[in-house]
Amino acid sequence: MTLQIGMVAGEPSGDLLAARIIKGVQSSLPGVQCQGIGGPAMHQQGFDAWFPMHALTVFGYVDALKSLPRLIHTYTSVRRRWLANPPAVFVGIDAPDFNLRLEHQLRATGVPTVHFVGPSIWAWRYERIHRIREAVSHMLVLFPFEVEIYEKEGIPVTYVGHPLAELIPEKPQKHISRALLGLNPQARVLALLPGSRASEIRLLAPRFLQAVRLLQDQDPDLQVVVPMVNDERRREFEALLLRYPINNCSIIGQHDSRIPTADETRKQWPAAWRAMEACDALLVASGTATLEAALFKRPMVISYVLSPLMKKIMAWKSGQTRPYVPWVGLPNVLARDFIVPELLQDDATPQALAEGTWHALTDQEHRGRVERCFQTIHRDLSRDTPTLAAQVILDQIRHAKHTVS
């Protein structure tokens, strides 16, 4: 009988990681069948997708409510199939609301469960640790400081590093991406990343654009590159650009480049990575993009603005108005210091954003200090993530077999 591994990945980053994990597992267990919810990269490794990963994709609380019937149908379908025919192990990759519920159900029937990417309990809703303890046989975490948290709570855990640290080069090549994007190699370049959600574009982009206008008063030659995650976000940003026009602005998508390249790796990069490698500094919405920018060793100003309704929803859901830790941006969390500025809510004025960004663009001592800190973070996060994760999954299968026998 073919050995089955259940997997659920709900984001493109999880799809890429899961594909590499599948390859690592298959090298040790030829013929193993991985099935569940996943994306195109997993499919290329022979994954049997019962549902595509976009079945789990939601953007914010409002979208989650609208998508609830679809999510419930997807959940009940995969749960029913796995309860009827249990996999040798289940691997949930991120998507904690979906996966932890599923892991709890499966583990109760004796299926070992591995969860990759720990929820940010160190920042919000620490009480979720009790649910994790019940649902998860083994945690795989991205950041070294998370190990102590889970060990203290008696939850088996392995630090496997962050896959982005293996995918992003330790020594970025600014000139290559500038040439690919047709940017002036001598001018200052600012990357503008106002977020991937409609609400982020609506609330952050006007402030960012007004800040750029102030910056271009100081440096008229300042070039601005704005990566957009999809056409819908691009249209939303371009509408705001008409209201807050700036000079020397390049909006780029996944396949935008000005010269041909034989570099297959860079051809596959998301647009944001090209912008990060090409720029001198970033003005960026808080989120994973801040970690990516840190791995590209770029100084930045981190910002975020929530609507009054979203602030109330988050406070209601978490019981908090601020994270447990003093920092919001991942680079600062990892550095345990305000290595780069965070301008949030009412502090995110165009003037304050412009002043912080000008400092990031022009203060060479600050730039050097940030770069050295980010080099250390890159080394700390760099591990053979797929191999380490695959080893834990194989150990769970062997342990389950030994227990049954």
N, C-alpha and C positions, 0 to 999 in steps of 0.2 A: 504494500500500500504506500502511495506517495506521501512523503512528509509534508504537512501543510503549515505555513506560517501566516498568521493574520497580520495585516498592516493597514494603518490609516494615516494618510498624510493629506493635509488640507491646504497647504500653501506651496508656491513654486520652490521656495528654499527647502522645504521639507521633502518635496519630490526629488530634488537633486541629491540630497543627502541619502534618502531612502534607496535611491538607485545604486549608490555606491555601497551601501550596506548590503543590499541584495546580492551584488556582485561578490562581496567578501564572504557572505554566507554560502553562496553557491560554490565557491572555490573549495570550501571544506565539506559541503554536503551536496554533491552533484545530484541533480534531479529534484531537489527541494522545490516545492511550489509555493510562491508567495501570492496572496490574494487579498482583496478588500477594496479600499478606496485609495486612489493614487493618480499620478499624472503621467505625462508623456515620457519623462526620463525613466520612470519605473517600468513603463510599458516596454521600453527598449531593452530592458533586462528580463523580459519574459513575464512581467507581473500581470496577473489576471485581475483586471479592474472591474469590479461589480458596479461601481459608480465612479464617475470622474471626480477629481479633487475639487472642482469648482462647485460640486454639490454642497460643500461645506463653507464656501467662501461668502462671508458677510462683511459689511463695512459699517461698524458701529451698531448701537443699540436699536435704532429705528429700523435699519435693514434686517437685523436679527429677528425683530418681531414680524416683519413682512415675510421672512423666509421660514418662519417656524413650521408651517405644515410640511414643507419640503425636508427640513432637517429631521422632523419626527419620522417621516416616512423612511428616510435614509437610515436613521438609527435603528428603527424597529426591524428593517429588512436585514441589515448585517447582523444584528444581535440574534435574530431568529436562525439565520443560517449557521452562525458559529455555535450557538447552543445545541443545534441539531447535529452538527459535525464539528466538534471542538478542534481548533488548531493545536499544534505542538507548543506554540508560544504566540502571544499577541504582542505586537509592537505598535504603540501609539506615538506618533511624532507630532509634538505641539498640540494645537487644537484642544486645550485642556477641558473645556466645558463638555465637548463631545466625547473625547477619549477617556477621561477619568470615569465618567459614568459607565461607559462600555467596559472599561477595565475592571470596575467593581463587580459588574455582572459576571464577567468571564472568570475572574479569579475565584469567585464564590463557588464555581463549579470545578475548580482544580486546575484551570489553565494558568500557567505562569504568565505574568504581564510585565513588560518592559516599557517604561515611558521615557521618551527622549525630549529634552527641552523642558526644564522645570519651570512651572509658573513663577512669576516674580513675587513669591511670598515674602521675600526680603524687603519688598517695597510696599506691597498692598496685600491685605487680607491673609495674614499669617495663619489664621484658623483653618485655612484649606489644607494645612499639613496633616490634619486628622483624616480627612478624606483621602489624601494621597497614601497615608499609611495603610488604609483599608484596601485601596484599589491596586496598588503597585507592588510587584515583587522586587523590582530593581529599577532605580532611577539612573538615568544618564544625564549628566548636567554639563552645561556649556562653560561655566565659570568656576575657577578654583575655590572662591570663597563660599560657594554653595555646598561643598562637601561637608563642612563642619555643621551646617544647618541640619542636613538629613541624618548625619551620623548621631548628632545629639538627640534626634527624635527616634532613633532606632530603625531607620529605613536604609536598606542596602543601597549604596550609591557608588557610582564610578564617574570620575571627571574624565571626559573624553575630548576636551578642547572644543574650540568653536570652528566649524567647517570653513567659515569665511577666512580664517587665518591661513588656511592651506590654499584657498582659491585666489586670494589677493596677494600680489607680489610684495615681498619685503622691501624691495627698492623700486618704487614707481618710476616710470619713465615719462615725465611731464611732456617732453618734446614730441613723443610719439602720438599721444592723444590730441595734443594741440594741432599737429599736422592733420590727423584724421578728421578733426572737426573744423579745420580751416580757420583756426584762431591765430592771432598775431603772436609769434613766439616771444616778443619783447614786451608786450603790454601786460599790465596786471589783469588777472582773470578771476572773477568771482563766480562760484557756483551757487545757484539759488535753488533750494529744494523745499518748497512750501508744503510738501506732503503728498500722499497718494489718495486721500479721500476728498470728496466734494466739500465737506465741512471744513477741512484743513485749508483747501484752496480759498474758500470764501473768507475765512477768518484771518489767515496768515498772509496770503499773497498781497493784499493791498498794503499792509504794513511793510512787507519786504520791498515792494516796488517803490514806495515812498522813501524808504531808507536808501535804495540805490540812487534815487534822484539826488539825495543829499551827498552821497559818495561821489557821484559824477560831477557835482559842483567842485569837488576837490581834485578829482582826476577825470577830466573829460574823455580820456582814452580808455577808461576802465571798461573791459569787456565782461559781459554777463552771459553765462551759459545755463540754461534751464532745462534739465531732463524731465520728461513727462512719462508716466507709467503707461498711459494709454491715450487714445484719441479723445475720449470724453473729458479727461482731465485737461488735456491740451486746449480743447475748445473753451472750457471754463476759465483757464488762465489767460487765453488770448482775449477773451471778453473783458477781463479786468485790466489787461495791458492797454486796451483802448482808453480806459478811464485814467490810468496812471502810466502814461508812456515813458519809456526810458530809451536811451541810445545803446547801440552796439550790443543788441540782445539776440542771442541764438537759442531757439527752442529746439530741442533734439528728442527724437524717439529712438527706439531700439536699433534701427538699421541706418541711422543718419551718419554718414561720414563723407568727406570730400575727396579722399584719395583712396585708391585700392590698396589693400594690405594682404600680405601673405601670412600674417599673424592670425592663425585660426583661433587662438585663445581669446584675443581681443574682439574678434568677430562675434563671439558668443556672449560678451559682457553685456549686462544691462546698461541702458543709457546713462544711468546715474554714475556708474563706475567710470565711464569715459570722462564725464564731467569732473569727477573727483580727481582723477589722475591729471587732468589738464589744468586744474585751477590752482590758484595760490591760497585761497581760503574759501570757506563756505558760510552761508547763512542758511540754516537747516532746521526743519521741524524735528522735535524730539521723536526718537524711534530708532529702529535698526539702522537707518541711514547714518546716524551719528557714529555708530560703531564701525561701519564701513569707512566712513571718512577718517576715523582714527587709524584704521589699518592702512589707509593711504597716506598717513602721517601729515594730514592737513589741519591747520588751525581752523577754528570755527566759532560761530556764535549759535548756540542752541536756543530755540524759542518754541513756545506753544501757547495757544489761546483756546479755551473752551467756551462755548456758549453758556449762558446762565442755566439753561435746561440741562445741558450735559454735566455741568458741575454738580447740580442737584442729584442727577441720576448716579453719578460716580460716588458721591458721598453717601447716598442711600445704599448702594450695592456693597460698598467697601466699609462703611462706617468710619471713613477717614476723609479729611479734607486735604491732607498732604501725605506723601510717602513716609514710611518709617525712617528711611535714610535721608540725609540732608540734600541729596542730589537727585535730579531727574534724568539727566543725560547719562547713557551707558559709559562713555569715556570717563566721566567724573566718578561714577560709581566704582569703576575698576581702578581708577587712580586713587580713590578715597580722598579726593581733594577737588576743589574747583579749578581744575587745570584749564578749562575753557568756560566762558561766561554762559549763564543760563538766564534768559530774559523771558519771564512767563507772565501771562495774563496782563494786568495793567502796566507792568514794567516793560512790556514789549512795545514801546513807542517807536515810531520811525527814527527819532533822534537818538534814542539809546541804542537801537539796533545798528544805526550808522556808525556811532562812536565805537561800539565794540568791534564791528567789522573792520573799520579803518585800522584799529589797533592790530587785529589779526593779519591784515594785509601788509602793514608797514613796519611794525616793531620787530626788528630782527632778533633781539634777545628773547622776546616772548615766543617767537616762531621756533627758535632753536630749542627752548625749554619744552615746548609742546611736542616737537618732533622726537626728542629723546624719550619723553614719557611714553609716547605712542609706540616707539620701537620696543620698549620693554613690554608693553601690553601685547604687542604682536607676538613676541617670543613666548610669553606666558600662555597665550591661547593656542599656540601652534602645536598640534598633536596629530597623530594618524587617526583621525576621528572615525572613519569607516571601519578600520580594522579593530579598534578598541570596542566600538559598538557591536560589531559582528561577534566578537569573542564573548561578550556578555550574553548575547542572544543564544549562542551555541551552548554556553554553560548552563543557561536556564533549561534548555531542551534536555541536556544530559542529566541534570539534577532531577528533572521531572521523571525521566525514564527510570533512573535509579530508585526514586521514591516508590514508583508503581511496582517495580520488580521486587 
